[in-house]
Amino acid sequence: MLDGKKVLFSGMQATGNLTLGNYLGALKNWVTLSDEYECFYSVVDMHSITVRQDPQVLRKRARALLTLYIAAGLDPEKNCIYYQSHVSAHAELAWVLNCFTYMGELNRMTQFKDKAAKHADNINAGLFTYPVLMAADILLYQTDVVPVGIDQMQHLELTRDIAERFNAIYGDVFTVPEAYIGKVGAKIMSLQDPSRKMSKSDENPNASIYLMDDADTIRRKCKRAVTDSVGIIQYTDEQPGLRNLLDIYCACTGKTPEEAVREFDGQGYGVLKEAVGEAVVGVLDPLQKRVAELEKDKAYIDRIIKENAEKAGYFASKTLRKVHRKIGFPDRIR
């Protein structure tokens, strides 16, 4: 707990381009949390290199993601927004925690199996121990709560197990984090396959709306969205494509599904798709303009990067020093 507030940690990888799903499902909600929590939002670029990256592209995307955090409304004076790779304590603690994590636990991680299947030519040790680095990310800041989706819940449970194991041996060292249970962000599905989440790694360019897509591209993708042959606008699981469009419309306009269904009652799918496209453009246009403003102010972004890395490093080093003392590493001469 810092300054009387519980600590919240989250982050996104600097790979791919963020989608509307990333924004409506997570980033938009992060903005509302800074009044209640002391928030650390990381660009987790160290996680990104478990898959081979073009160095110039990774560097560019990391800066673009940090800029997007700010453009979305995260105040870098109230929230600690930083690059994971700029705080060496993440890697240092990950090594220590590797020594308190069992092979069997890592073998059970379903995301490792999924990623190993996708990258069979590069099944590296980092891909295997990825959850331990994630545990270090969380435990470094004595995090109380972590907003996680279902796909990351297994990693959070492992983090809790590692923290409890370490605490049982050495005393009260780590805060054992809880999953953040609060306002759930909209779950946005693929425009081309509504059985899957909208993804920044989807190979079909029409499946995802990216945050920096221009207005015409957004409208075109909405018009091409998969629906059905029922011909009636209803909010049901039996019409997943239509339901997804209504979810997007509601998330962008603040309306309820019931209000949206009444609004489009008796109208065709084309009218709904056009309205969804306009609603998305209305949400993303100010975000894109803010990104453009921030990209012009290189000195400001550079200052945020430097100052917030120092802030994150300060809190991370306090935990790391405590861990080093507990496990018996020699004191550093200062």
C-alpha positions as CSV (number, residue, x, y, z in Angstrom):
1,M,0.0,0.0,0.0
2,L,1.4,3.4,-1.0
3,D,0.1,6.7,0.5
4,G,-3.0,4.9,1.8
5,K,-3.9,3.5,-1.5
6,K,-3.8,-0.1,-2.6
7,V,-1.3,-0.8,-5.4
8,L,-2.4,-1.9,-8.9
9,F,-0.1,-3.3,-11.6
10,S,-0.8,-4.0,-15.2
11,G,0.9,-3.9,-18.6
12,M,0.7,-4.6,-22.3
13,Q,3.3,-6.1,-24.7
14,A,4.9,-3.8,-27.3
15,T,4.0,-6.2,-30.1
16,G,1.5,-5.7,-32.8
17,N,-0.9,-2.8,-33.0
18,L,-3.5,-2.2,-30.2
19,T,-7.1,-3.0,-31.2
20,L,-10.4,-1.5,-30.3
21,G,-10.8,-4.6,-28.1
22,N,-7.6,-3.6,-26.1
23,Y,-8.9,-0.1,-25.7
24,L,-12.5,-0.9,-24.7
25,G,-11.7,-4.0,-22.7
26,A,-8.7,-2.7,-20.7
27,L,-7.1,0.7,-21.5
28,K,-10.2,2.8,-21.2
29,N,-11.0,1.3,-17.8
30,W,-7.4,1.9,-16.5
31,V,-8.1,5.6,-16.7
32,T,-10.8,5.3,-14.0
33,L,-8.6,3.4,-11.6
34,S,-6.0,6.0,-10.7
35,D,-8.2,7.8,-8.2
36,E,-8.7,4.6,-6.2
37,Y,-5.3,2.9,-6.7
38,E,-1.6,3.7,-6.9
39,C,-1.2,2.4,-10.4
40,F,1.9,1.1,-12.2
41,Y,1.3,0.6,-15.9
42,S,4.2,-1.0,-17.7
43,V,5.1,-1.4,-21.4
44,V,6.3,-5.0,-20.9
45,D,8.9,-5.0,-23.7
46,M,11.0,-7.7,-21.9
47,H,8.1,-10.2,-22.4
48,S,8.0,-9.3,-26.1
49,I,11.4,-10.9,-27.0
50,T,10.2,-14.5,-26.2
51,V,9.3,-14.2,-29.9
52,R,11.9,-12.8,-32.3
53,Q,11.4,-9.1,-32.9
54,D,12.9,-6.6,-35.4
55,P,14.8,-4.3,-33.0
56,Q,13.8,-1.1,-34.7
57,V,10.2,-2.1,-34.9
58,L,10.1,-3.2,-31.2
59,R,11.7,0.1,-30.1
60,K,9.2,2.1,-32.2
61,R,6.2,0.1,-31.0
62,A,7.3,0.4,-27.4
63,R,7.3,4.2,-27.6
64,A,4.0,4.2,-29.5
65,L,2.4,2.1,-26.8
66,L,3.6,4.3,-24.0
67,T,2.4,7.4,-26.0
68,L,-1.0,5.6,-26.4
69,Y,-1.3,5.1,-22.6
70,I,-1.0,8.8,-22.1
71,A,-3.2,9.7,-25.1
72,A,-5.9,7.4,-23.7
73,G,-6.1,9.6,-20.6
74,L,-3.6,8.0,-18.2
75,D,-1.9,10.9,-16.4
76,P,1.8,10.2,-16.1
77,E,1.9,12.4,-13.0
78,K,-0.6,10.2,-11.2
79,N,0.2,6.9,-12.7
80,C,3.7,5.3,-13.1
81,I,4.0,4.6,-16.8
82,Y,7.3,3.1,-17.8
83,Y,9.3,0.6,-19.8
84,Q,9.8,-2.7,-18.1
85,S,13.3,-3.0,-19.6
86,H,14.3,0.3,-18.0
87,V,13.9,-1.2,-14.5
88,S,16.6,-3.9,-14.1
89,A,14.9,-5.1,-10.9
90,H,12.4,-7.0,-13.0
91,A,15.1,-9.3,-14.4
92,E,16.9,-9.6,-11.1
93,L,13.8,-10.6,-9.2
94,A,12.8,-13.0,-11.9
95,W,16.0,-14.9,-11.5
96,V,15.5,-15.2,-7.8
97,L,11.9,-16.3,-8.2
98,N,13.0,-18.9,-10.8
99,C,14.7,-20.6,-8.0
100,F,11.4,-20.8,-6.1
101,T,9.3,-22.0,-9.0
102,Y,8.9,-25.7,-9.8
103,M,9.2,-27.2,-13.3
104,G,5.9,-29.0,-12.9
105,E,4.2,-25.6,-12.3
106,L,5.6,-24.1,-15.5
107,N,4.8,-27.3,-17.4
108,R,1.1,-26.8,-16.6
109,M,0.9,-23.3,-18.1
110,T,-1.5,-23.5,-21.0
111,Q,-0.1,-20.3,-22.7
112,F,3.3,-21.9,-23.0
113,K,1.8,-24.8,-24.8
114,D,-0.2,-22.5,-27.1
115,K,2.8,-20.3,-27.9
116,A,5.2,-23.2,-28.3
117,A,2.8,-24.7,-30.9
118,K,2.8,-21.3,-32.8
119,H,6.5,-20.9,-32.6
120,A,7.9,-24.4,-32.9
121,D,11.1,-23.2,-34.4
122,N,11.9,-21.0,-31.3
123,I,10.8,-22.8,-28.1
124,N,13.2,-20.9,-25.9
125,A,13.7,-20.9,-22.1
126,G,12.3,-17.4,-21.8
127,L,9.0,-18.6,-23.3
128,F,9.0,-21.4,-20.7
129,T,9.8,-19.1,-17.7
130,Y,7.7,-16.2,-19.0
131,P,5.2,-16.6,-16.0
132,V,8.0,-16.1,-13.5
133,L,9.0,-12.8,-15.1
134,M,5.3,-11.9,-14.9
135,A,5.3,-12.8,-11.2
136,A,8.4,-10.5,-10.7
137,D,6.6,-7.7,-12.5
138,I,3.7,-7.9,-10.0
139,L,5.5,-8.7,-6.8
140,L,8.2,-6.0,-7.2
141,Y,5.7,-3.3,-6.4
142,Q,3.9,-5.1,-3.5
143,T,0.9,-5.2,-5.8
144,D,-2.5,-5.7,-4.1
145,V,-4.6,-6.1,-7.2
146,V,-4.0,-7.1,-10.8
147,P,-6.7,-6.7,-13.5
148,V,-6.5,-9.9,-15.5
149,G,-8.6,-11.7,-18.1
150,I,-9.5,-15.4,-17.9
151,D,-6.4,-16.2,-20.1
152,Q,-4.0,-14.7,-17.6
153,M,-5.7,-16.0,-14.4
154,Q,-3.5,-19.1,-14.4
155,H,-0.4,-16.9,-14.3
156,L,-1.8,-14.8,-11.4
157,E,-2.4,-18.0,-9.4
158,L,1.2,-19.0,-10.0
159,T,2.3,-15.6,-8.8
160,R,0.3,-16.1,-5.6
161,D,1.8,-19.5,-5.1
162,I,5.3,-18.2,-5.5
163,A,4.7,-15.3,-3.1
164,E,3.2,-17.6,-0.5
165,R,6.0,-20.1,-0.8
166,F,8.7,-17.4,-0.4
167,N,6.8,-15.8,2.5
168,A,6.5,-19.2,4.2
169,I,10.3,-19.6,4.1
170,Y,11.5,-16.0,4.8
171,G,8.6,-14.2,6.5
172,D,6.3,-11.4,5.3
173,V,8.2,-10.3,2.2
174,F,5.7,-10.1,-0.6
175,T,2.1,-8.8,-0.8
176,V,0.0,-11.7,-2.1
177,P,-1.9,-10.1,-5.0
178,E,-5.6,-10.6,-5.7
179,A,-7.4,-10.5,-9.1
180,Y,-9.0,-7.1,-9.7
181,I,-12.7,-7.5,-9.6
182,G,-14.3,-4.2,-10.7
183,K,-16.1,-2.8,-13.7
184,V,-15.6,-5.3,-16.5
185,G,-14.5,-3.8,-19.8
186,A,-16.4,-4.7,-23.0
187,K,-15.3,-8.0,-24.5
188,I,-14.9,-7.3,-28.1
189,M,-14.8,-10.2,-30.5
190,S,-13.3,-10.6,-34.0
191,L,-15.4,-8.9,-36.8
192,Q,-14.8,-12.0,-39.0
193,D,-15.0,-14.8,-36.4
194,P,-17.2,-13.7,-33.4
195,S,-16.3,-16.9,-31.5
196,R,-12.8,-15.5,-30.9
197,K,-11.6,-12.3,-29.2
198,M,-10.5,-9.4,-31.4
199,S,-6.7,-9.8,-31.6
200,K,-3.8,-7.6,-32.6
201,S,-2.1,-10.7,-34.0
202,D,-5.0,-11.8,-36.2
203,E,-3.8,-12.6,-39.8
204,N,-7.1,-11.4,-41.3
205,P,-6.8,-7.5,-41.5
206,N,-10.6,-7.2,-41.6
207,A,-11.0,-9.0,-38.3
208,S,-9.7,-6.2,-36.0
209,I,-10.1,-2.5,-35.8
210,Y,-6.7,-1.0,-34.8
211,L,-6.6,2.2,-32.7
212,M,-4.7,4.1,-35.4
213,D,-7.0,3.0,-38.4
214,D,-8.3,5.9,-40.3
215,A,-12.0,6.7,-40.5
216,D,-12.6,5.1,-43.9
217,T,-10.8,1.9,-42.9
218,I,-12.9,1.7,-39.7
219,R,-16.2,2.1,-41.7
220,R,-15.1,-0.4,-44.3
221,K,-14.2,-3.1,-41.6
222,C,-17.6,-2.5,-39.9
223,K,-19.5,-2.9,-43.2
224,R,-17.6,-6.2,-43.8
225,A,-18.3,-7.6,-40.3
226,V,-19.8,-11.1,-40.2
227,T,-23.5,-11.2,-39.2
228,D,-26.1,-13.8,-40.1
229,S,-29.2,-14.5,-42.3
230,V,-31.8,-14.0,-39.6
231,G,-32.4,-10.4,-40.7
232,I,-33.7,-9.3,-37.2
233,I,-31.6,-7.1,-34.9
234,Q,-31.6,-8.9,-31.5
235,Y,-29.1,-9.2,-28.7
236,T,-28.8,-13.0,-28.3
237,D,-26.1,-15.6,-28.2
238,E,-27.7,-17.2,-31.2
239,Q,-26.5,-14.2,-33.3
240,P,-22.9,-13.8,-32.2
241,G,-21.8,-11.4,-35.0
242,L,-24.7,-9.1,-34.4
243,R,-24.3,-9.3,-30.7
244,N,-20.6,-8.2,-31.1
245,L,-21.6,-5.2,-33.2
246,L,-24.1,-4.2,-30.6
247,D,-21.5,-4.6,-27.9
248,I,-19.1,-2.3,-29.8
249,Y,-21.9,0.2,-30.4
250,C,-22.9,0.2,-26.7
251,A,-19.3,0.5,-25.5
252,C,-18.7,3.5,-27.8
253,T,-22.0,5.3,-27.0
254,G,-22.7,4.4,-23.4
255,K,-26.1,2.9,-24.4
256,T,-27.4,-0.4,-23.0
257,P,-28.0,-3.3,-25.4
258,E,-31.8,-2.9,-24.8
259,E,-31.6,0.7,-25.9
260,A,-29.6,-0.2,-28.9
261,V,-32.0,-2.9,-30.0
262,R,-34.9,-0.5,-29.7
263,E,-33.0,2.1,-31.7
264,F,-32.4,-0.2,-34.6
265,D,-35.8,-2.1,-34.4
266,G,-37.1,-2.8,-37.9
267,Q,-33.9,-1.7,-39.6
268,G,-31.5,-3.7,-41.6
269,Y,-28.0,-4.8,-40.7
270,G,-26.5,-2.3,-43.0
271,V,-27.9,0.6,-40.9
272,L,-26.5,-0.9,-37.7
273,K,-23.0,-1.5,-39.3
274,E,-22.9,2.1,-40.5
275,A,-23.9,3.4,-37.0
276,V,-21.2,1.2,-35.4
277,G,-18.6,2.5,-37.8
278,E,-19.5,6.1,-37.0
279,A,-19.6,5.4,-33.2
280,V,-16.1,3.9,-33.4
281,V,-14.7,6.8,-35.4
282,G,-16.2,9.2,-32.8
283,V,-14.3,7.4,-30.1
284,L,-11.0,6.9,-31.8
285,D,-10.7,10.3,-33.6
286,P,-9.9,12.3,-30.4
287,L,-7.5,9.6,-29.3
288,Q,-5.6,9.7,-32.6
289,K,-5.4,13.5,-32.5
290,R,-4.0,13.3,-29.0
291,V,-1.4,10.8,-30.2
292,A,-0.4,13.1,-33.0
293,E,0.1,16.0,-30.5
294,L,2.2,13.9,-28.2
295,E,4.4,12.5,-31.0
296,K,5.4,16.1,-31.8
297,D,6.4,16.8,-28.2
298,K,9.5,14.5,-28.1
299,A,11.0,16.3,-25.1
300,Y,7.8,15.7,-23.0
301,I,7.6,12.0,-23.8
302,D,11.4,11.6,-23.1
303,R,10.9,13.3,-19.7
304,I,8.0,11.0,-18.8
305,I,10.1,8.0,-19.8
306,K,13.1,9.1,-17.6
307,E,11.1,10.3,-14.6
308,N,8.7,7.3,-14.4
309,A,11.6,4.8,-14.9
310,E,13.2,6.4,-11.9
311,K,10.0,6.3,-9.9
312,A,9.4,2.6,-10.7
313,G,13.0,1.8,-10.0
314,Y,12.8,3.4,-6.6
315,F,9.9,1.3,-5.5
316,A,11.2,-1.9,-7.2
317,S,14.6,-1.5,-5.5
318,K,13.1,-1.4,-2.1
319,T,11.5,-4.8,-2.6
320,L,14.6,-6.2,-4.3
321,R,16.9,-5.1,-1.4
322,K,14.6,-6.8,1.0
323,V,14.6,-10.1,-1.0
324,H,18.4,-10.0,-1.3
325,R,18.8,-9.6,2.5
326,K,16.3,-12.5,3.1
327,I,18.1,-15.0,0.8
328,G,21.5,-14.1,2.0
329,F,23.1,-12.0,-0.7
330,P,26.0,-9.8,0.6
331,D,25.0,-6.1,1.2
332,R,26.0,-3.7,-1.5
333,I,28.5,-1.1,-0.4
334,R,27.0,2.4,-1.2
